[in-house]
Amino acid sequence: MRFARWSRPSAYEETTRKRAAFATKQRREREALPLFSDMIAAGQHSVDEEMARRAVWWPQQQQRLRDERAAVWRRARARLFEFPDHARRSIRRAWRDCPYPADPYSLADFLHQIRVGKVDPERPPWRYHARAQVRTTPSPTTFAEAFKRIGQRWIEPAPGLPMVEALHYCGNLGHGILFLDVLPAMGDDSVPTFHVRGVCTDADIALIGRLAEAAEQRTVKVVRVDLPHTRATGFSHRLLILACSATKQRDPGWMPAWKRYDGPLWQTWRTVDPQRRLARVGFLSARYGFGAGDRPIEDYDARLTPELAERIIAGGMTMRWPRPPSPRKPDNYGSHPGCEIASLSYHGSRPFTDVALVGGGLYLKVMRAFLDGFREMRCITPDAEITEINAGIGIMRQRLRAWLEQEREP
């Protein structure tokens, strides 16, 4: 069981500062009612008597609190053993990983929340949990089985042509959600056109064409349409996550992370990929957590320690970084790791198929812990190739260059 030890009772430590504070307290009591100062002074006892009283009271108070804490521990453990064996194992595992203080009052409240159904130890609230599995139709036999009509909208078939009303469908063939706009035939020789938006392969396009022709009972045209913000030349389905660097541009204010970091690995990346087209770039920082390469950051000096790495991993996909400067501040600082990486994959519409994790051993441990969460958010495909680069700095620069230049190979 995870628990915090409570110190044993100790003797009261008498200091000149405590004696002076007690004398000041008595003086202020007399000065508060000057007409009755003599009467108040007669009822006050000396500093020596007060120190002697505290010497007796202090160990007794510590022992009382220690006994009370131990009694709560015993009651909490008794409640724990009221659960069945399989549930008790799950509760122990959840308690070991939870962010609550390791005191008996937190354990008792934790068990109460489990008993009343507010907390499921198999799915604790401090961990990210994927949504329900999306319904897919990897091998549909009809167009109606694969796609469901969700409405219609007015779209422009081509620049300069009048708007036409197109039926709107959605479905999932196994690689991600697809949206289809069916443009009606325009003219005697034209055929209906199916605009497909989303992640799909050439085989999916061919399958959609066969199903659509069977449903329409005539020839159709199927066109893959990219999202407007992914039409730029050089868009890559490769993700590079670099560890932050101690060497930074010391300019004041805010600047994108890829400009701020100036370590050897970041220099290699900027040299090999000056146009930033070979891979989408993110970073892992001891202060900012996971972030997109374009995220503005300030100059800072922080080191990733084993304790901080465990906090980041325990926080999971839902903890914001950086943390608030004070526990009293609202938890609206920074961004979630999932939010930052999702922005690089256009929120799952362009998941990454090739991922490189580059950094020291502690950074790789944190990156590796979040891969499942990124897959569940569809930022990374389930069969994405994962490359870890960790060695001496010279070897790491060589391997990073080789990974980036793979995109150029025929």
HUPE-V431494 format. One record per residue. N is the residue number from 1. RES is the residue in one small letter. SS is DSSP state (alpha for helix, beta for strand, coil for the rest). Layout:
# HUPE-V431494
N_RES_SS + N_RES_SS
This chain:
# HUPE-V431494
1_m_coil + 2_r_coil + 3_f_coil + 4_a_coil + 5_r_coil + 6_w_coil + 7_s_coil + 8_r_coil + 9_p_coil + 10_s_coil + 11_a_coil + 12_y_coil + 13_e_coil + 14_e_coil + 15_t_coil + 16_t_alpha + 17_r_alpha + 18_k_alpha + 19_r_alpha + 20_a_alpha + 21_a_alpha + 22_f_alpha + 23_a_alpha + 24_t_alpha + 25_k_alpha + 26_q_alpha + 27_r_alpha + 28_r_alpha + 29_e_alpha + 30_r_alpha + 31_e_alpha + 32_a_alpha + 33_l_coil + 34_p_alpha + 35_l_alpha + 36_f_alpha + 37_s_alpha + 38_d_alpha + 39_m_alpha + 40_i_alpha + 41_a_alpha + 42_a_alpha + 43_g_alpha + 44_q_coil + 45_h_coil + 46_s_coil + 47_v_alpha + 48_d_alpha + 49_e_alpha + 50_e_alpha + 51_m_alpha + 52_a_alpha + 53_r_alpha + 54_r_alpha + 55_a_alpha + 56_v_alpha + 57_w_alpha + 58_w_alpha + 59_p_alpha + 60_q_alpha + 61_q_alpha + 62_q_alpha + 63_q_alpha + 64_r_alpha + 65_l_alpha + 66_r_alpha + 67_d_alpha + 68_e_alpha + 69_r_alpha + 70_a_alpha + 71_a_alpha + 72_v_alpha + 73_w_alpha + 74_r_alpha + 75_r_alpha + 76_a_alpha + 77_r_alpha + 78_a_alpha + 79_r_alpha + 80_l_alpha + 81_f_coil + 82_e_coil + 83_f_coil + 84_p_coil + 85_d_alpha + 86_h_alpha + 87_a_alpha + 88_r_alpha + 89_r_alpha + 90_s_alpha + 91_i_alpha + 92_r_alpha + 93_r_alpha + 94_a_alpha + 95_w_alpha + 96_r_alpha + 97_d_alpha + 98_c_coil + 99_p_coil + 100_y_coil + 101_p_coil + 102_a_coil + 103_d_coil + 104_p_alpha + 105_y_alpha + 106_s_alpha + 107_l_alpha + 108_a_alpha + 109_d_alpha + 110_f_alpha + 111_l_alpha + 112_h_alpha + 113_q_alpha + 114_i_alpha + 115_r_alpha + 116_v_alpha + 117_g_coil + 118_k_coil + 119_v_coil + 120_d_coil + 121_p_alpha + 122_e_alpha + 123_r_alpha + 124_p_coil + 125_p_coil + 126_w_coil + 127_r_coil + 128_y_coil + 129_h_coil + 130_a_coil + 131_r_coil + 132_a_coil + 133_q_coil + 134_v_coil + 135_r_coil + 136_t_coil + 137_t_coil + 138_p_coil + 139_s_coil + 140_p_coil + 141_t_coil + 142_t_coil + 143_f_alpha + 144_a_alpha + 145_e_alpha + 146_a_alpha + 147_f_beta + 148_k_beta + 149_r_beta + 150_i_beta + 151_g_beta + 152_q_beta + 153_r_beta + 154_w_beta + 155_i_beta + 156_e_beta + 157_p_coil + 158_a_coil + 159_p_coil + 160_g_coil + 161_l_coil + 162_p_coil + 163_m_beta + 164_v_beta + 165_e_beta + 166_a_beta + 167_l_beta + 168_h_beta + 169_y_beta + 170_c_beta + 171_g_beta + 172_n_beta + 173_l_coil + 174_g_coil + 175_h_coil + 176_g_coil + 177_i_beta + 178_l_beta + 179_f_beta + 180_l_beta + 181_d_beta + 182_v_beta + 183_l_beta + 184_p_coil + 185_a_coil + 186_m_coil + 187_g_coil + 188_d_coil + 189_d_coil + 190_s_coil + 191_v_coil + 192_p_coil + 193_t_beta + 194_f_beta + 195_h_beta + 196_v_beta + 197_r_beta + 198_g_beta + 199_v_coil + 200_c_coil + 201_t_coil + 202_d_alpha + 203_a_alpha + 204_d_alpha + 205_i_alpha + 206_a_alpha + 207_l_alpha + 208_i_alpha + 209_g_alpha + 210_r_alpha + 211_l_alpha + 212_a_alpha + 213_e_alpha + 214_a_alpha + 215_a_alpha + 216_e_alpha + 217_q_coil + 218_r_coil + 219_t_coil + 220_v_coil + 221_k_beta + 222_v_beta + 223_v_beta + 224_r_beta + 225_v_coil + 226_d_coil + 227_l_coil + 228_p_alpha + 229_h_alpha + 230_t_alpha + 231_r_coil + 232_a_coil + 233_t_coil + 234_g_coil + 235_f_coil + 236_s_coil + 237_h_coil + 238_r_beta + 239_l_beta + 240_l_beta + 241_i_beta + 242_l_beta + 243_a_beta + 244_c_coil + 245_s_coil + 246_a_coil + 247_t_coil + 248_k_beta + 249_q_coil + 250_r_coil + 251_d_coil + 252_p_coil + 253_g_coil + 254_w_coil + 255_m_beta + 256_p_beta + 257_a_alpha + 258_w_alpha + 259_k_alpha + 260_r_alpha + 261_y_beta + 262_d_coil + 263_g_coil + 264_p_alpha + 265_l_alpha + 266_w_alpha + 267_q_alpha + 268_t_alpha + 269_w_alpha + 270_r_alpha + 271_t_alpha + 272_v_alpha + 273_d_coil + 274_p_coil + 275_q_coil + 276_r_coil + 277_r_coil + 278_l_coil + 279_a_coil + 280_r_beta + 281_v_beta + 282_g_beta + 283_f_beta + 284_l_beta + 285_s_beta + 286_a_coil + 287_r_coil + 288_y_coil + 289_g_beta + 290_f_beta + 291_g_beta + 292_a_beta + 293_g_coil + 294_d_coil + 295_r_coil + 296_p_beta + 297_i_beta + 298_e_coil + 299_d_coil + 300_y_coil + 301_d_coil + 302_a_coil + 303_r_coil + 304_l_coil + 305_t_coil + 306_p_alpha + 307_e_alpha + 308_l_alpha + 309_a_alpha + 310_e_alpha + 311_r_alpha + 312_i_alpha + 313_i_alpha + 314_a_alpha + 315_g_alpha + 316_g_alpha + 317_m_alpha + 318_t_alpha + 319_m_coil + 320_r_beta + 321_w_beta + 322_p_coil + 323_r_coil + 324_p_coil + 325_p_coil + 326_s_coil + 327_p_coil + 328_r_coil + 329_k_coil + 330_p_coil + 331_d_coil + 332_n_coil + 333_y_coil + 334_g_coil + 335_s_beta + 336_h_beta + 337_p_alpha + 338_g_alpha + 339_c_alpha + 340_e_alpha + 341_i_alpha + 342_a_alpha + 343_s_alpha + 344_l_alpha + 345_s_coil + 346_y_coil + 347_h_coil + 348_g_coil + 349_s_coil + 350_r_coil + 351_p_coil + 352_f_beta + 353_t_beta + 354_d_beta + 355_v_beta + 356_a_beta + 357_l_beta + 358_v_beta + 359_g_coil + 360_g_coil + 361_g_alpha + 362_l_alpha + 363_y_alpha + 364_l_alpha + 365_k_alpha + 366_v_alpha + 367_m_alpha + 368_r_alpha + 369_a_alpha + 370_f_coil + 371_l_alpha + 372_d_alpha + 373_g_alpha + 374_f_alpha + 375_r_alpha + 376_e_alpha + 377_m_coil + 378_r_coil + 379_c_coil + 380_i_beta + 381_t_beta + 382_p_beta + 383_d_beta + 384_a_beta + 385_e_beta + 386_i_beta + 387_t_beta + 388_e_beta + 389_i_beta + 390_n_coil + 391_a_coil + 392_g_coil + 393_i_alpha + 394_g_alpha + 395_i_alpha + 396_m_alpha + 397_r_alpha + 398_q_alpha + 399_r_alpha + 400_l_alpha + 401_r_alpha + 402_a_alpha + 403_w_alpha + 404_l_alpha + 405_e_alpha + 406_q_alpha + 407_e_alpha + 408_r_alpha + 409_e_coil + 410_p_coil
